Amino acid sequence: MMGEPEGLDGAKPASSRKEHSRDVRVPSLGRAIALLLAAIGFPSLLWSWFEYSAHGAIGMASVALPAVICAGSGCVALLLTSLGGSQRTIGPLLASLLVRTFLPMAACVAILSAKSPLVAHGLLWKFLAFYLLSLTAETILAVVLLKKTDRGRSRVVTNAHHGYR
């Protein structure tokens, strides 16, 4: 019976169970990236299946390319946002904005200049759709990640105020 107090049934007190469940809901960087990939991956699989049945492999490629590029740029943007942490520096946020915007735009310009046959299958509209989807998901996840770092920082300040560390 040394260590953490337990109830009669051997369970931890309700307060520690409550804190643990609160931490599970707030995504870490890995969970945020997984959620972003799921938010882009599921619609891209459905859209790819539809395009493959209508136009064949080139239709599926016209969905897969923007999905992969927008998902990749969103993941890099989340990583850069998390590097800023609770410091509230503007550098990582601006870098994430540039990555999130520049990579899909540069891919569109490169595909247009190469005169790819994917353009005839609506590639640019698909880039726009996946860009907006990834932008929405990545912004929501970035706000949650930044709130998590603020919550952790305020807990340290509060505990330091009370003499705990």
N, C-alpha and C positions, 0 to 999 in steps of 0.2 A: 504494500500500500504506500510505498514511497513514490515520489514523483507527482504527477498530475492527479488531482482528486477525481474519483469516478463515482458514478451513481451506483445504486444497488444492483442494477443490471449490468454493470461493467462499462456503460457508455460514458463518453466524455460529457462534461456539462454542456448545457444548451448554448452558453455564450461562445464556447470554442467551435461548436458545430455551426453556429450562425456566421462567425467570422470566416470560416473555411468556405462556406457556400457563397459568401459574397466575393471571395477571391476567385472562385471558379468562373463566375459570370463575366469578370473583366478579362478580356483577352490579352495574352502576352503577345510579343511580336510574332512568334511562331503561329499562334492561333489566329492572329489577325491576317497573316499571309494566307493561311489555310482557308479562312473565311472568304478572303478576296478571290482566291483561285476557285472556290466553289461557286461564288456569285457570278463569275465569268464562265466557268467551265460548264455548268449545267445548261444555261441557255445556248452556249455554243454547240454542245452536243446535239441538242434538239434541232437547232437551226442547220447544223451540218447534215443531219439525217434528212431533213426536208430538202436541202439543196442537192444532196447526192441523188435522191430519188427523182428530182426534177431535171438536173443538169449534169449529173455524173461527177467524176472526180474533180473537175475544174470548179464546179459549184461548191463542193466541200472545201476545196483549197481557198476559195474566196471568203469562206467563213473562218477557217482555221488560222489563216495568216493574221488578220486583225485581232482575233481573240488572243493569240499567243503574244503578239507585240504589246497590246494594251495590258494584258495580265502581267507581262514582264516589267513594263514601265511602272505599273501600279505597285508591284512588289518592291522595286528599287526605291520608289518614292516613300513607301512605308518604312523601309529600312533607314533612309535618310532622315525622315521625320523622327524616328525613334532615337537617332543619334543625338538630336538636340536635347532630348530628355526634359528635365525640369529646369534647365538653365535658361529657357526662354530666349535662346539666341536665334537670330533671324536667318543665319547662314544655312543651316540644314533645311529649314522650311523653304527658303528660296531655291535651294538645290533640288529639293523634291518637286517643286513646282516646275522647274526647268526640265527635269527628267520626265515628269508626267506629261508635259506638253510637247517637248521637242521630239522624243522618240517616235510617237505615232505620226506626228507631222512630217518628220524626215522620211519615214517609211512611205507615206503617201506620195511625197514629192519624188522619191526614188522610183516608185512603181509607175507613176505617171510619166516620168522621163524615159523609162525603159519601154514604154508603150506595151505593157503587159496585157495579155488577153483576159486577165482577171478583172480588169476595169470594166469590161463589157458585161460582167456578171454582177455588177453593183458593189464592187469592192470598196469604193469610197463611202458609200452609204453604210456599209457594214462597219467600216472603221469608225464612222461617226457614232453609230449605235453602241459599239463596244467601248469607245472612248467615254461616252457619257455614262455608261453602266459602270465602268471601272473608276471613273472620277467620283461618282456618287458613293460607291462602296468604299473606296480608299479614303475619302474625306470623312465619312462616318467612323471608320476604324481608326483613323489618325486622331480624331477628336477624343475617342474613347481611350486610346493609348496615352494621349497627353493628360487626360483627366486622371488616369491611373498614376502617372508620375507625379502629378500635383498632389494627389491624395497621399501618396507615400511620403512626399516631402513635408506636407502639413503634419503628418503623424510624427515625423522626427522632430519638427519644431515644437509641437505640443508636448512631446515627451521630454525634450530638452528643457522646456519651460518648467516642467514639474520635477526636474532633477533626474530623469531617467535617460538612458542612452541606449 
